Structure formats: C-alpha cells, structure tokens
Amino acid sequence: MFNKYIKLVIAIGILSVAGWQFYEGFIGNGIMFIFLAAIFVFLYFKNEIILLAFLRLRKQDFPGAKKWLDRIKNPQSALVRKQQGYYNYLNGLMVSQTDLRASEKFFKTAISLGLSTNTDLAIAKMNLAGFALQKNRRMEAQQLLTEAKKLDKHSMLAEQIKMMQQQMKKGGPQKMQYTKGVRRR
C-alpha cells in the first residue's frame, strides 16, 4: 500500500520513537516499537499486495489475485527487484491458460529479475519449456526442462517434468502421423 521508501522512513521514525522510549525508561514500549518497526522493514522486502495475491492463488481464486495485482500501478518504482520478479511470475501464472505469448514474456522477465526460491524458478522454467515445446523448439524445451529438474531439489515437480519429457519423446502435443490418407494420433 505504501511506497517502498515510505516504508523505510516510517521504520526509521518508529525506531527513533523506540530509542526515545528506552531513554525515558519505558522498556516495554521501546520493545513494542522495535517490533512495529520490524513489520515495516519486513514489508519493504515482502510486498503486502503480492503476499495477498499469493494467498488468493493458493485458494485458486485467479480473479481475486488479479484484482490484488492490479492495485500495483507502477511496479518498477513501487517494488524492489525481487518483488518485481514475483509480480511478473504471478501475472505469468494467471495468464498462462489464456495468452501464451504474454505469459512467456512474464516468465522470462521474472527469471531475469530473479525469484527467491528454486521451486518458483523451476516452475517458471518448466512453463517456458512447455511454451517452447508448443512452438516446436525442442532443443530449447529440453534445456529448460533440464534446468528445471536441477532446480527441483524436493521433487515437487518431478511428475510434471516426466510427463513433459514423455510428450517430447512422442513428438510433442500436436504431432500427427499420416499413412495412406488416414489420419492417426
């Protein structure tokens, strides 16, 4: 809700009030103000709107998540670099079912800006591999799947990666065999 710099100014102001409370001998108040300042420092690194959008996505509420993300008017100035990565990552997840070109752009931007966890990075690369496979770019898809498999340390995506690799061996999602005028799948 607040700009990233305003959050830091508020945290510094609250820390100065905490120091004043310590000086006056009100130790409990000073500790409470330190915890309050820690909340604003936490929100500097983890944007509250992105956290709320993640909560909506966990409930499979895509329109609700999109509504929260639309509240961020200018992500380049309002968000830290990693937050911009997650902003693009979430947008890519939401439009991946409808607009493949926009989703691919969002995922590439998210990877270039950086994501905090290896699992998120693996999901982004796996989605990009799927887009490359649909566009018949098999070498790129294989490379992205290999990178996603390396990043998936807890084997959360092992089954999806295996399915995509089997799909690549079969010739992709839309390969058709024509034999003497008969169309077979």
C-alpha positions in Angstrom: 0.0 0.0 0.0 2.9 2.3 0.8 5.8 3.1 -1.5 9.0 1.2 -0.6 10.8 4.3 0.5 7.9 5.5 2.7 8.1 2.1 4.5 11.7 2.7 5.3 11.0 6.3 6.5 8.2 5.0 8.8 10.5 2.3 10.2 13.2 4.8 10.9 10.7 7.1 12.6 9.4 4.2 14.7 12.9 3.2 15.7 13.6 6.7 16.8 10.5 6.7 19.0 11.7 3.3 20.4 15.0 4.9 21.3 13.2 7.8 23.0 11.1 5.3 25.0 14.2 3.4 26.1 15.8 6.7 27.1 12.7 7.6 29.2 12.8 4.2 30.9 9.8 2.7 29.2 11.5 -0.5 28.2 8.3 -2.4 27.3 7.1 0.4 25.0 10.5 0.5 23.3 10.5 -3.2 22.6 6.9 -2.9 21.2 8.1 -0.1 18.9 11.0 -2.2 17.7 8.7 -5.0 16.7 6.4 -2.5 15.0 9.4 -1.1 13.0 10.4 -4.7 12.1 7.0 -5.2 10.4 7.7 -2.2 8.1 11.2 -3.5 7.3 9.7 -6.9 6.5 7.1 -5.3 4.3 9.9 -3.4 2.5 11.3 -6.8 1.4 8.0 -8.6 1.0 5.3 -6.5 -0.5 1.9 -6.9 1.2 -0.1 -6.8 -2.0 2.0 -9.6 -3.5 1.5 -11.7 -0.3 -2.2 -11.2 -0.6 -2.2 -12.2 -4.3 -0.2 -15.4 -3.3 -2.9 -16.2 -0.7 -5.6 -15.8 -3.4 -3.7 -18.1 -5.8 -3.4 -20.8 -3.1 -7.2 -20.8 -3.0 -7.3 -21.0 -6.8 -9.0 -17.5 -6.9 -7.4 -16.2 -10.1 -9.7 -13.1 -10.5 -9.1 -12.2 -6.9 -5.3 -12.5 -7.3 -5.5 -10.4 -10.5 -7.5 -7.8 -8.6 -4.8 -7.5 -5.9 -2.0 -7.3 -8.5 -3.8 -4.6 -10.4 -3.6 -2.4 -7.4 0.2 -2.0 -8.0 0.2 0.8 -10.6 3.9 1.2 -11.3 5.8 -2.0 -10.3 9.2 -0.6 -11.4 9.1 2.2 -8.8 6.9 0.7 -6.1 8.7 -2.7 -5.8 12.1 -4.0 -5.1 13.8 -6.1 -7.8 12.8 -9.5 -6.4 9.3 -8.2 -5.8 9.1 -7.2 -9.5 10.2 -10.7 -10.3 7.3 -12.2 -8.3 4.9 -9.6 -9.8 5.7 -10.9 -13.3 5.8 -14.5 -12.0 2.2 -14.2 -10.6 1.0 -12.5 -13.8 2.6 -15.2 -15.9 0.8 -17.9 -13.8 -2.5 -16.2 -14.2 -2.4 -15.6 -17.9 -0.8 -18.9 -18.8 -4.2 -20.5 -19.6 -5.4 -17.8 -21.9 -2.5 -15.9 -23.5 0.7 -17.9 -24.1 2.7 -15.1 -25.7 2.1 -12.7 -22.7 2.7 -15.5 -20.2 6.0 -16.4 -21.8 7.0 -12.7 -21.6 6.1 -12.5 -18.0 8.0 -15.7 -17.1 11.1 -14.5 -19.0 11.0 -11.2 -17.2 10.5 -12.9 -13.8 13.5 -15.2 -14.4 15.7 -12.2 -15.4 14.7 -10.2 -12.3 15.2 -13.1 -10.0 13.0 -15.3 -7.9 13.8 -16.2 -4.3 13.2 -20.0 -4.2 14.4 -22.7 -6.5 11.0 -24.2 -6.8 9.5 -20.9 -8.2 12.3 -20.7 -10.6 11.8 -24.4 -11.6 8.1 -23.7 -12.2 8.8 -20.7 -14.4 11.4 -22.7 -16.4 9.0 -25.6 -16.8 6.3 -23.3 -18.1 8.7 -21.8 -20.6 9.7 -25.3 -21.7 6.0 -26.1 -22.3 5.7 -22.9 -24.4 8.8 -23.8 -26.4 7.5 -27.3 -27.0 4.2 -25.9 -28.3 6.2 -23.7 -30.7 8.2 -26.7 -31.8 11.5 -25.5 -30.3 12.6 -28.9 -28.9 16.2 -28.1 -28.1 15.2 -25.0 -26.0 12.5 -27.0 -24.3 14.9 -29.8 -23.4 17.4 -27.4 -22.0 14.8 -25.6 -19.9 13.4 -28.9 -18.6 16.9 -30.0 -17.6 17.4 -26.7 -15.7 14.0 -27.1 -14.0 14.9 -30.7 -13.0 18.1 -29.5 -11.4 16.3 -26.7 -9.5 13.6 -29.0 -8.2 15.5 -30.2 -5.2 12.4 -31.6 -3.3 11.0 -33.4 -6.4 7.8 -31.4 -6.2 7.7 -31.1 -10.0 9.2 -34.5 -10.9 5.9 -35.9 -12.3 5.1 -32.9 -14.4 8.7 -32.8 -15.8 8.5 -36.5 -16.5 5.2 -36.0 -18.4 6.7 -33.2 -20.5 9.7 -35.3 -21.3 7.5 -38.2 -22.4 5.5 -35.8 -24.5 8.7 -34.6 -26.2 9.7 -38.2 -27.0 6.3 -38.8 -28.6 6.8 -35.8 -30.8 5.0 -33.0 -28.9 1.4 -32.3 -28.3 0.3 -31.9 -31.9 2.3 -34.4 -34.0 0.1 -36.3 -36.3 1.0 -39.3 -38.4 -0.4 -39.6 -41.9 -0.5 -43.1 -43.5 -2.1 -43.5 -46.9 -4.6 -40.7 -46.4 -5.6 -42.0 -42.9 -5.0 -39.6 -40.1 -3.8 -41.2 -36.8 -2.8 -39.9 -33.5 
